Amino acid sequence: MGMLLAVAVLTATGCAFVGPSAAPSEPFGDFSVGEFGGIDGRQNILYVRADGTALLISRTPAAGRLSDQDVGRLKILLTSRQFRQEVEREAERKAKSPAPVCTDQITTDVTMGSLWMNRTDPCGTQAAPAPAFEEIISIVAPAMQGNFDGPVNTTEPRLLPMRLVRLLVQDQPPYTIKIDAAGRAMITIAGRTPEVHDLSIQQRDTVRLLLARLVETPVVSCTSPVHYQLQIDTGPNIPGPNIPGPKSPGPEISGPDCGFPQRQPEFHALTVLLENAFGV
């Protein structure tokens, strides 16, 4: 209720606490908003690029874009002196009095570059007002539920061909799902006729943004139980100043689910999206 009241007051007053003239403390760039915990054990992360392209990692992953108006306002807030002061003040408060751990607490955080701030509800000591932080959370609240201003309006990153294999785990039958660069998906599963689906625009956009994040980090060796194998075709190497010689196949990124330790939420979101699409 306190957060809603603060946002309402800011809206009524025209958000006079921070404006375009506020001194920037961090160049505007890609940022993320996370929401964790609660009785439902949520782990929702919204990644937003500077152009407004957004990817939601959740039990129902989705992709879209924020409006130009919202991106403009977020840019002002995230680069403001006000937000920098809130980040510093919250860090100082937690250093003096760490937040207690309690049942069903929900933690929300905002990260951009070197700036990071989080708050926990409903338990914890009463913190000082943080109007910039609260307005940021308010602006992205619809996107955190998968409701965007529109579809992704950029062709980059492109959709990378991929293959996802689920191994035999307990009573779950193994399958293989392949997706080509045009968004055609095929599943092969024991006891069923192979099925071919054309991914929807929403599904295609979500998959290509998820894959773009998965290929950002190298696959590592792991000894944990393996449930899935993922192979991503990053595309051909095109001859150029730094790539001499004829056109050749690009490197494939391949590994088990445990081989992507820094991208576990993305890996899980990819499997959930595809398994829901095929009803497995």
Beta strands, then each sheet from edge to edge (+ up, - down):
strand 1: 31-37
strand 2: 42-48
strand 3: 53-57
strand 4: 62-65
strand 5: 106-112
strand 6: 115-121
strand 7: 162-166
strand 8: 175-179
strand 9: 184-189
strand 10: 195-198
strand 11: 228-233
strand 12: 252-256
sheet 1: 4+ 3- 2+ 1- 5+ 6-
sheet 2: 10+ 9- 8+ 7- 11+ 12-
end
